[in-house]
Amino acid sequence: MSTEKNEAIKEFFQAILSLKNSQELSRFCHDLLSAHEIKEIAYRYQVAKMLKAKVPYCKIEAETGLSSATIAKISHDFKKGAGGYKLALKRMEDKVH
């Protein structure tokens, strides 16, 4: 990836980090993404949460409507990815307790 593209990605992440609360993030996401894209991203997070809870693929597929291929991709990323799903899930668990 070119340096210019890397810088654009870094700036995008910094823009997200500059938002002060969930309402601001919601406004940003609604400007940036379609309602369908937001729903798909939210479902991906829910799948990671369900995978962590050891919910079977067939139940995840039935509850989310996502394909088994998408669930398998999320499972792979959950297990061997950059750790983002696990980090977010841990932080949300810590926030509840």
Legacy VTK file of the C-alpha trace (Angstrom):
# vtk DataFile Version 3.0
C-alpha trace
ASCII
DATASET POLYDATA
POINTS 97 float
0.000 0.000 0.000
1.323 3.416 -0.876
2.432 5.887 1.777
-0.364 8.218 0.666
-2.979 5.517 1.264
-1.430 4.648 4.632
-1.627 8.299 5.651
-5.267 8.494 4.564
-6.067 5.448 6.690
-4.197 6.873 9.691
-6.068 10.160 9.308
-9.383 8.303 9.082
-8.638 6.423 12.312
-7.624 9.676 13.996
-10.907 11.254 12.884
-12.800 8.402 14.543
-10.736 8.775 17.722
-11.508 12.497 17.786
-15.214 11.832 18.288
-16.218 12.376 21.890
-19.155 10.001 22.427
-21.397 7.387 20.848
-23.812 10.030 19.552
-21.005 11.737 17.606
-19.803 8.369 16.315
-23.341 7.507 15.245
-23.641 10.775 13.310
-20.286 10.169 11.623
-21.182 6.584 10.694
-24.570 7.611 9.286
-22.841 10.171 7.064
-20.112 7.755 6.019
-21.997 4.469 5.616
-25.351 3.293 4.341
-27.865 1.914 6.844
-27.191 -1.541 5.403
-23.413 -1.187 5.923
-23.911 -0.093 9.531
-26.180 -3.094 10.119
-23.628 -5.468 8.547
-20.806 -4.099 10.704
-22.965 -4.360 13.829
-23.849 -7.955 12.946
-20.163 -8.794 12.486
-19.512 -7.571 16.019
-22.464 -9.628 17.294
-21.085 -12.706 15.513
-17.723 -12.237 17.242
-19.555 -11.945 20.547
-21.509 -15.131 19.813
-18.370 -16.983 18.716
-16.711 -16.032 21.971
-19.727 -17.491 23.777
-19.294 -20.706 21.724
-22.662 -20.342 19.953
-22.925 -22.838 17.050
-22.600 -21.515 13.492
-26.124 -22.643 12.563
-27.629 -20.575 15.392
-25.476 -17.550 14.508
-26.564 -17.852 10.870
-30.245 -18.101 11.864
-30.084 -15.135 14.243
-28.025 -12.772 12.084
-28.903 -13.804 8.549
-25.205 -13.757 7.671
-23.843 -16.515 5.470
-21.756 -19.347 6.862
-18.866 -18.029 4.745
-19.085 -14.613 6.438
-19.304 -16.261 9.858
-16.254 -18.395 9.020
-14.326 -15.263 7.979
-15.249 -13.522 11.232
-14.285 -16.671 13.156
-10.902 -16.721 11.431
-10.335 -13.039 12.182
-11.514 -13.542 15.761
-9.037 -16.380 16.291
-6.070 -15.294 14.170
-6.621 -11.656 13.257
-5.136 -8.503 14.724
-6.975 -8.955 18.020
-9.449 -6.140 17.482
-12.571 -8.194 18.120
-11.134 -9.621 21.340
-9.998 -6.202 22.518
-13.393 -4.604 21.873
-15.272 -7.467 23.502
-13.005 -7.353 26.564
-13.427 -3.596 26.907
-17.201 -3.922 26.658
-17.191 -6.690 29.289
-15.038 -4.538 31.578
-17.423 -1.631 31.064
-20.405 -3.741 32.182
-18.688 -5.046 35.316
LINES 1 98
97 0 1 2 3 4 5 6 7 8 9 10 11 12 13 14 15 16 17 18 19 20 21 22 23 24 25 26 27 28 29 30 31 32 33 34 35 36 37 38 39 40 41 42 43 44 45 46 47 48 49 50 51 52 53 54 55 56 57 58 59 60 61 62 63 64 65 66 67 68 69 70 71 72 73 74 75 76 77 78 79 80 81 82 83 84 85 86 87 88 89 90 91 92 93 94 95 96
